Amino acid sequence: MLSEACERNKEPILAVLREELAGSTEVLEVGSGTGQHAVHFAAGLPRLLWQPSELTGNLPPLAERIRLEGGANLRAPLALDVHDDPWPVDAVDAVFSANTLHIMGWSAVREFFRGVGAVLVPSGVLCVYGPFRFGGRHTSDSNAAFDHYLRARDPVSGVRDFESLDAEAQAHGLRFAANHAMPANNCTLVWRRPAH
């Protein structure tokens, strides 16, 4: 099964990752979903080792796509729940996640940043793609409608405030580095862990 959104956004995200992950060697992707991003990004960034991950129940179709379509630098997916402590991964110098933080409850978002803080090495980078609010405001009417839809479906989900995310990131030793505007009123937010 293909996600149309993944097909639409994979090239713009790859362009950002080429820039932001220029100094990276190994990427952990949290919430790899269908695996379309993992396959595309690993192919487009062949010098990087790409480690996809998903919740245990979502692993079989992801593993099958990676087995059929993945290249030598795309690893078999790991079972990873952000609540795991510790995460089942060695230290990495990059973490990527797309369209996950608005699906998780806030407690899981906090666990996401805790886990990233635990596995990301000095000078490491975190890139997060999705819709976000800034200063309590949506960036578009469509994002406001999407937020309403998410909260109606699951009251603990919803488009996240950048300021709240940044506070969590800072609490785990990360410093905000960039906001890349993306198609469809989304953004790729970038945090970095200082070298020292």
Order of alpha helices (4+ residues) and beta strands (2+ residues): alpha-beta-alpha-beta-beta-alpha-beta-beta-alpha-beta-beta-alpha-beta-alpha-beta-beta
